[in-house]
Amino acid sequence: MMADTAAARLHTVKQDIRKVEAGHGRPAEAVSLIAVSKTFDADHIRPVIEAGQRVFGENRVQEAMGKWPALRRDFPDLELHLIGPLQSNKAKEAVATFDVIHTVDREKIARALKTEMDKQGRDLPCFIQVNTGEEPQKAGIAPKETDAFVRFCKDEVGLNIVGLMCIPPIEDSPGPHFALLEKIANHNGLTGLSMGMSADYPVAIGFGATHVRVGSAIFGARDYP
Ligand SMILES: *Cc1c(COP(=O)(O)O)cnc(C)c1O
């Protein structure tokens, strides 16, 4: 039996994703796994990279800047996704540190990201975060404002919007939130769906997730969320 290590758990999660994809009649590798390494240091991340994982997610710009440049020097084909809220005064660092942004949710951030991408000669794929549960404390654009915001980001700002992202309220059953996100994306001609975490990624895959963001099921429990 394999030891209970992050690399072993990565293997289990990957097998599970392939099984759930097949169960829903989706093509193999329709879903890409983002291994969420927030709070874990480079020593914990390295074995997961060595086990073959190349796509990672972090929720804080500052934290990512501390650990990823060295890992990238050793593994040049890594892909790093920003999945946490972004302040416009961190746009410069975010654009320099990440390859994909999942949390575009207001005009100021959209413009700040575009300005920095132009300055740095980068064109990062972006997801728009939708607050499907309309929770006052949570980031994300309201569902009814999403159509207009997608058009704003694409047509007025010129961002490369590839899809939508959501984090359902913890107390809700996630299915209806995933279904709503899928509906809004469809309506806007967007194919990317960043949804599903350790507790609910199989459900999200059933609703068409293209990117699942899985942390604790791979790295183990975190000391803080
Ligand atoms: C932490 C985090 C995840 C991963 O959560 P787990 O429950 O550990 O899988 C996914 N998405 C976002 C936005 C996160 O902040």
The ligand as an SDF file (V2000), in Angstrom:
LIG
                    3D

 15 15  0  0  0  0  0  0  0  0999 V2000
   -8.6220   27.1060   -0.4780 C   0  0  0  0  0  0  0  0  0  0  0  0
   -9.3960   27.1960   -1.7130 C   0  0  0  0  0  0  0  0  0  0  0  0
   -9.7270   26.0470   -2.4450 C   0  0  0  0  0  0  0  0  0  0  0  0
   -9.3410   24.6450   -2.0120 C   0  0  0  0  0  0  0  0  0  0  0  0
  -10.0930   24.2720   -0.9030 O   0  0  0  0  0  0  0  0  0  0  0  0
  -10.0990   22.7600   -0.3530 P   0  0  0  0  0  0  0  0  0  0  0  0
  -11.3880   22.6450    0.3570 O   0  0  0  0  0  0  0  0  0  0  0  0
   -8.9100   22.6330    0.5340 O   0  0  0  0  0  0  0  0  0  0  0  0
  -10.0040   21.8670   -1.5290 O   0  0  0  0  0  0  0  0  0  0  0  0
  -10.4390   26.2090   -3.6200 C   0  0  0  0  0  0  0  0  0  0  0  0
  -10.8100   27.4300   -4.0600 N   0  0  0  0  0  0  0  0  0  0  0  0
  -10.5180   28.5490   -3.3900 C   0  0  0  0  0  0  0  0  0  0  0  0
  -10.9680   29.8630   -3.9320 C   0  0  0  0  0  0  0  0  0  0  0  0
   -9.8060   28.4770   -2.1950 C   0  0  0  0  0  0  0  0  0  0  0  0
   -9.5200   29.6090   -1.5370 O   0  0  0  0  0  0  0  0  0  0  0  0
  1  2  1  0
  2  3  1  0
  2 14  2  0
  3  4  1  0
  3 10  2  0
  4  5  1  0
  5  6  1  0
  6  7  2  0
  6  8  1  0
  6  9  1  0
 10 11  1  0
 11 12  2  0
 12 13  1  0
 12 14  1  0
 14 15  1  0
M  END
$$$$
